[in-house]
Amino acid sequence: MAFLLIPVILLAVVWLSYIRRRLSELNENVNTAMNQIGLQLSSRFRALEALLELARTHGLSAQLVLLPPSINALSTPRRCWNRSSILHRPCPTSPLRPRATLP
């Protein structure tokens, strides 16, 4: 009877040690993932703080004014083409545009 009980006990001990090692490995994986999530959130929060500080220091004088979109779902192809040609014109103060010389 004892020769049957000893292998069963040894098998149970090996199985329990395997389960314990596997659970500790999974716990380490969860801790690593949570630390990575915390680092990502803290870096995003720091970036947001820097952006808010930049917006606060520049105030209203340097705000970017976005124009409403001039091309939408109801725009005709001709209007899209006209807007595209307007957008691709060189800027009047662009260094790529030759300046008029005085005679």
Order of alpha helices (4+ residues) and beta strands (2+ residues): alpha-alpha
